Amino acid sequence: MFDENVLHDCFLLGGKMDQKMQDIKNPHNNYIENMLSNKNIAQEFFTYHLPEDVKKVINLDTLEPKKDTFVDMALRKLETDILFSANFNGRIGYIYLLIEAQRKPDRTMPIRIFKYILAAMEFYMGKNKEMPIIYPMVLYNGDGKWSYPKGLISMQNENNRQLFRDVITQDFKLIDVSETEDDVIKNRTLTGIFETALKFARKRDIMSALDALREGFVRIGYEKNILTSTLVYLANIGDAQKDKIIEWARTEISQEVGDEIMTLAEKWRQEGIEQGIEQGALQIAVNMLNKKFDLQAISDATNIPIDKLKKLQAQNEDQFKK
């Protein structure tokens, strides 16, 4: 017979050993985190390693470590991140330091860094109502010299670097059909049709849309796919005017087209209802999984198969652990 006290001590020792092994697995990360949690060390570290143009705008006296992390759960054995808040030009901002514990450089590092920065921006923008500046740094002490690109632009082919630089630094191209003049849209043979449909559908002015589209339909010779897709879309958007749209199609085009639009509009409407029901069931399943309901009970309540629930559980694993 085992002595219960001895057995109890073994379990305690096992728990301590597990923690000890975890510390040994990431000695670099743990040591760096411990050192940089000291504000004086962190200030000196960034004084030496931040570029001069950044040091001109940051007040290191306001440096404070944060507890938030944005590293993927699956990668936390390989890397750790430390976030510091500080004033940049008098506004709150952050230094994002990724501690890379892998022995070899990772060529996808710029993509990972960019993803973490976006996650941090979204998180803090929700708190501060203002997008903060986040300056990224990577601390690496692997076996070999870092030989991969250190930025998204340098990952691009040389012929596309300037274009990519413009893509990530300039405002995105906005196509606002509601602000585009009708005459401008009408002059576009093919795209003018769907842009006109979008513009008038948003206003729920369906019959005016049909008047505006008539010329475009004639110009393309009443091409069936474009014609039926556009009219079915308008019929579903302006449900109260569906009969008028179908009658318009029968009068202006043909009885056959009007009948086809009626059939397709009903089909699309039914598919939309079914999709909405499915999305609702999935949300209920997520909520029940979050509350630790039994899989069979969730399946009975939502009619979602257990194998699909298991996949859903795996996809949302981090959320359910909170």
LORO-882480 format. One line per 5 residues: their letters; for each residue y, x, z of C-alpha. Coordinates in Angstrom, 3 decimals, padded with zeros to 6 digits. Each point is the difference from the previous one (the first is absolute). Layout:
BEGIN
a	Y/X/Z  ...
This chain:
BEGIN
mfden	000.000/000.000/000.000  003.524/001.220/-000.859  002.568/000.108/002.759  002.652/-002.580/-000.977  002.800/002.231/001.250
vlhdc	-001.225/002.875/-002.161  -000.270/-002.322/-002.992  003.518/-001.298/000.665  001.328/003.581/000.165  -001.712/000.788/-003.302
fllgg	001.786/-002.899/-001.694  003.329/001.152/001.414  -000.678/003.558/-001.096  -001.009/-001.256/-003.438  003.306/-001.837/-000.324
kmdqk	001.909/003.110/001.013  -002.021/002.123/-002.390  000.694/-002.434/-002.840  003.727/000.321/000.687  -000.380/003.773/000.253
mqdik	-001.770/000.120/-003.352  002.760/-002.150/-001.508  002.596/002.486/001.271  -001.994/002.919/-001.432  -000.271/-001.718/-003.371
nphnn	003.794/-000.071/-000.344  001.268/002.962/002.045  002.846/000.643/-002.467  001.267/-003.577/000.053  -000.222/-000.325/003.764
yienm	001.749/003.317/000.607  002.820/-000.741/-002.460  000.526/-003.479/001.431  000.183/001.419/003.527  002.485/002.695/-001.001
lsnkn	002.292/-002.234/-002.035  000.104/-002.654/002.713  002.233/002.539/001.774  003.489/-000.825/-001.266  001.248/003.602/000.223
iaqef	-002.905/001.287/-002.090  000.443/-002.821/-002.529  003.727/000.727/-000.359  -000.611/003.691/-000.588  -002.874/-000.716/-002.414
ftyhl	002.188/-002.226/-002.166  002.933/002.390/000.260  -002.141/002.656/-001.641  -001.815/-002.188/-002.524  002.379/-002.720/-001.194
pedvk	001.950/000.826/-003.182  003.661/000.845/000.488  001.271/-003.126/-001.760  -002.045/-002.176/002.371  001.162/001.905/003.087
kvinl	003.602/-000.684/-001.033  -000.480/-003.746/000.366  -002.489/-000.233/002.885  000.893/000.172/003.676  -002.989/001.712/001.623
dtlep	001.395/-000.741/003.461  -001.002/-003.628/-000.642  -003.595/000.947/-000.888  -002.580/-002.232/001.692  -003.789/-000.202/-000.619
kkdtf	-001.363/-003.446/-000.890  -003.462/-001.399/000.707  -000.476/-001.776/-003.351  -002.598/001.283/-002.454  -000.476/-000.827/-003.686
vdmal	-003.073/002.075/-000.849  -002.967/-001.987/-001.315  -002.597/-000.661/002.689  -002.700/001.640/-002.144  001.997/003.246/-000.221
rklet	000.991/000.438/003.640  -002.726/002.566/000.598  001.491/002.110/-002.786  003.713/-000.406/000.530  002.581/-001.118/002.533
dilfs	003.588/-001.064/-000.426  002.920/000.388/002.371  003.192/-001.950/-000.457  003.350/001.048/001.440  003.129/-002.123/000.011
anfng	003.384/001.650/-000.418  003.496/-000.774/-001.218  000.655/000.758/-003.669  003.721/-000.218/-000.759  000.352/-002.161/003.087
rigyi	-002.723/-002.437/-001.063  -003.522/-000.273/001.377  -002.598/001.842/-002.074  -003.354/001.699/000.405  -001.800/003.275/-000.622
yllie	-003.588/-000.649/-001.006  -002.283/002.969/000.739  -003.571/-000.175/-001.311  -002.376/002.476/001.647  -002.624/000.908/-002.598
aqrkp	-003.238/001.076/001.666  -002.086/000.340/-003.158  -001.030/003.562/-000.819  000.977/-000.301/-003.669  003.169/-001.394/-001.608
drtmp	-000.126/-003.572/-001.284  001.410/-000.543/-003.483  000.731/-003.678/000.806  002.221/000.901/002.960  003.283/-001.157/-001.675
irifk	-001.532/-003.429/-000.598  -001.227/-000.240/003.592  003.368/001.096/001.354  001.805/-002.538/-002.180  -002.314/-002.761/001.215
yilaa	000.606/000.889/003.656  003.764/000.143/-000.528  -000.007/-003.454/-001.601  -002.060/-001.377/002.897  002.450/001.491/002.507
mefym	003.012/-001.301/-001.934  -001.426/-003.501/-000.090  -000.837/000.122/003.706  003.408/001.226/001.157  001.968/-002.066/-002.495
gknke	-001.526/-003.063/001.627  001.307/001.190/003.363  003.396/001.356/-001.013  000.892/-002.247/-002.980  000.947/003.177/-001.833
mpiiy	-002.153/002.397/-001.985  -000.017/003.306/001.914  -000.076/003.472/-001.498  -003.389/001.618/000.554  -000.347/003.705/-000.697
pmvly	-003.621/001.175/-000.539  -001.529/003.342/001.011  -003.603/001.259/-000.030  -001.328/002.567/002.482  -003.027/001.817/-001.441
ngdgk	-002.079/002.930/001.257  -003.032/-000.133/-002.290  -002.135/002.789/-001.397  001.800/000.501/-003.304  003.550/000.010/-001.331
wsypk	001.383/-003.419/-000.933  -000.331/-000.089/-003.781  000.574/-003.648/-000.866  003.272/-001.829/-000.764  002.043/-001.007/003.042
glism	001.740/-002.984/-001.570  -000.667/-003.000/-002.218  002.270/001.287/-002.757  -001.762/003.360/-000.229  -003.339/-001.851/-000.289
qnenn	001.194/-001.455/-003.305  -000.487/001.555/-003.408  003.072/002.096/-000.844  000.901/-002.323/-002.891  000.233/-002.987/002.362
rqlfr	001.616/001.562/003.063  003.577/-001.020/-000.780  -001.061/-003.564/-000.789  -002.010/-000.176/003.235  002.933/001.444/001.942
dvitq	002.147/-002.818/-001.371  -002.685/-002.581/000.856  -000.165/000.919/003.691  003.686/000.802/000.539  001.814/-002.669/-002.029
dfkli	000.193/-003.763/000.451  -002.825/-001.944/-001.601  000.685/-001.908/-003.209  000.711/-003.634/000.843  -000.673/-002.675/-002.609
dvset	001.745/-003.076/001.379  -000.622/-002.786/-002.518  002.099/-002.428/002.044  003.081/002.139/-000.710  -000.770/000.682/-003.682
eddvi	002.042/-002.031/-002.488  -001.994/-002.665/-001.872  001.166/001.264/-003.400  -001.216/003.512/000.835  -003.458/-001.288/000.941
knrtl	-000.229/-002.260/-003.076  000.433/002.978/-002.325  -003.274/001.497/001.272  -002.755/-001.374/-002.175  -003.003/000.233/002.344
tgife	001.238/001.037/003.414  002.848/-002.498/-000.318  -002.489/-002.858/000.349  -001.537/001.021/003.284  003.345/001.202/001.417
talkf	001.558/-003.368/-000.849  -002.922/-001.803/001.629  000.395/002.117/003.158  003.756/-000.550/000.139  -000.071/-003.783/-000.308
arkrd	-003.146/-000.438/002.101  001.728/001.616/002.972  002.750/-002.604/-000.316  -002.608/-002.737/-000.381  001.948/-001.034/-003.111
imsal	-003.134/-000.490/-002.086  001.343/-002.294/-002.714  002.924/002.358/-000.665  -002.565/002.779/-000.275  -001.827/-001.908/-002.730
dalre	003.229/-000.441/-001.941  000.722/003.722/000.344  -003.549/000.918/-001.014  -000.179/-002.176/-003.100  001.646/002.592/-002.253
gfvri	-002.243/002.777/001.331  -003.146/-002.048/-000.596  001.076/-000.637/-003.599  000.755/003.710/-000.510  -003.550/001.033/000.980
gyekn	-001.558/-002.781/-002.062  -001.191/-001.876/003.075  -002.469/002.794/000.781  -002.575/-001.897/002.038  -000.711/002.393/002.875
iltst	003.686/000.619/000.788  000.854/-003.665/-000.469  -002.717/-001.462/002.212  000.342/002.670/002.711  003.749/-000.632/000.246
lvyla	-000.242/-003.785/000.038  -002.846/-000.039/002.519  002.035/002.327/002.239  002.991/-002.351/-000.173  -002.234/-003.010/000.630
nigda	-001.368/001.561/003.183  003.430/001.171/001.205  001.646/-003.338/-000.655  -002.844/-002.196/001.165  002.229/-003.082/000.252
qkdki	000.919/000.379/-003.687  -003.512/000.765/-001.249  -000.308/-003.257/-001.941  003.331/000.666/-001.741  -001.143/003.493/-001.006
iewar	-003.301/-001.296/-001.377  001.811/-002.757/-001.905  002.482/002.574/-001.330  -002.874/002.124/-001.275  -001.661/-002.982/-001.671
teisq	003.252/-001.072/-001.655  001.453/003.395/-000.932  -003.232/001.784/-000.893  -003.188/-002.060/-000.175  -002.229/-002.433/001.883
evgde	-002.667/002.710/000.242  002.328/002.518/001.679  001.230/-002.621/002.454  -003.561/-000.905/000.996  -000.941/003.679/000.410
imtla	002.997/000.614/002.236  -000.950/-002.949/002.196  -003.545/001.356/000.393  001.085/003.608/000.675  002.736/-001.037/002.429
ekwrq	-002.486/-001.946/002.104  -002.473/002.888/-000.108  002.634/002.525/001.129  001.178/-002.355/002.755  -003.547/-000.417/001.325
egieq	-000.628/003.756/-000.107  003.225/000.515/001.965  -001.121/-002.486/002.649  -003.407/001.691/000.298  001.594/003.422/000.239
gieqg	002.307/-001.253/002.753  -002.959/-001.407/001.926  -001.882/003.300/-000.339  003.003/002.013/001.200  000.363/-002.339/002.973
alqia	-003.671/000.434/000.906  000.331/003.796/-000.196  002.994/-000.044/002.336  -001.894/-002.175/002.472  -002.929/002.447/-000.199
vnmln	002.300/002.977/000.696  001.473/-001.793/003.020  -003.478/-000.841/001.329  -001.216/003.571/-000.534  003.041/001.236/001.878
kkfdl	-000.997/-002.243/002.918  -003.584/001.373/-000.079  -001.715/-003.206/-001.134  -003.654/000.264/-001.021  -000.475/000.539/-003.764
qaisd	-002.285/-003.005/-000.318  002.572/-002.224/001.714  002.711/001.250/-002.360  -002.241/-000.609/-003.008  -000.742/-003.545/001.174
atnip	003.716/-000.713/000.459  001.232/001.480/-003.293  -003.015/-000.190/-002.350  000.439/003.724/-000.646  -003.355/001.851/-000.305
idklk	-000.795/002.461/002.802  -000.250/002.973/-002.403  003.558/-000.725/-001.165  001.149/-000.281/003.624  -001.486/003.432/000.719
klqaq	001.999/001.471/-002.880  003.118/-001.730/001.281  -000.712/001.397/003.458  -000.338/003.532/-001.388  003.228/-000.303/-002.014
nedqf	001.959/-001.066/003.094  -001.790/002.245/002.503  003.168/001.663/001.313  001.643/-003.363/000.671  -003.002/-001.364/001.922
kk	-000.105/003.080/002.250  003.522/-000.604/001.317
